[in-house]
Amino acid sequence: MKRIYKDRQNKMICGVCAGVADYFNIDPPIVRVIWGVLGLAYGSGLLAYIVCAFVFPDKHQVM
């Protein structure tokens, strides 16, 4: 069963984008760019990132 998590080894800020990238099997920089564009364009990306940083478990807790 595949689960989403924060990846602390590939993190830039909290590891949310690295965890999302691992979940969807894509490169983390692609997720970071998409998240940044959403954050700048609509403002909701920043709020979503903060919520995910608190809600997603760490990778070592999931494994």
C-alpha positions as CSV (number, residue, x, y, z in Angstrom):
1,M,0.0,0.0,0.0
2,K,1.4,3.3,-1.1
3,R,1.3,6.2,1.4
4,I,2.3,9.8,1.3
5,Y,4.8,11.2,3.7
6,K,7.4,13.9,4.3
7,D,10.9,12.9,3.1
8,R,13.4,14.5,5.4
9,Q,16.5,13.4,3.3
10,N,15.5,15.2,0.1
11,K,13.9,18.2,1.8
12,M,14.3,21.9,1.0
13,I,12.0,23.2,3.7
14,C,9.9,20.5,5.4
15,G,10.1,17.6,2.9
16,V,6.5,17.8,1.7
17,C,7.4,18.3,-2.0
18,A,9.9,15.4,-1.9
19,G,7.3,13.1,-0.3
20,V,4.6,14.1,-2.9
21,A,7.2,13.5,-5.7
22,D,8.0,10.1,-4.3
23,Y,4.3,9.3,-4.1
24,F,3.7,10.2,-7.8
25,N,7.1,8.8,-8.9
26,I,8.3,12.1,-10.4
27,D,11.3,14.3,-9.7
28,P,11.1,16.6,-6.6
29,P,12.1,19.8,-8.5
30,I,9.0,19.4,-10.8
31,V,6.7,19.3,-7.7
32,R,8.6,22.3,-6.2
33,V,8.1,24.4,-9.3
34,I,4.4,23.5,-9.6
35,W,3.8,24.2,-5.9
36,G,5.7,27.5,-6.2
37,V,3.6,28.6,-9.2
38,L,0.4,27.7,-7.4
39,G,1.6,29.6,-4.3
40,L,2.4,32.7,-6.3
41,A,-0.6,32.6,-8.6
42,Y,-3.4,31.8,-6.2
43,G,-1.9,32.1,-2.7
44,S,-3.5,28.8,-1.7
45,G,-0.3,26.8,-2.4
46,L,1.4,28.3,0.7
47,L,-1.6,27.5,2.9
48,A,-1.7,23.9,1.5
49,Y,2.0,23.4,2.1
50,I,1.7,24.5,5.7
51,V,-1.2,22.2,6.3
52,C,0.6,19.3,4.6
53,A,3.8,20.0,6.7
54,F,1.7,19.4,9.8
55,V,-0.5,16.5,8.6
56,F,1.9,14.3,6.6
57,P,3.9,11.9,8.8
58,D,7.7,11.5,8.4
59,K,9.1,8.8,6.2
60,H,10.7,6.9,9.1
61,Q,7.3,6.7,10.8
62,V,5.6,5.2,7.8
63,M,8.2,2.6,6.9
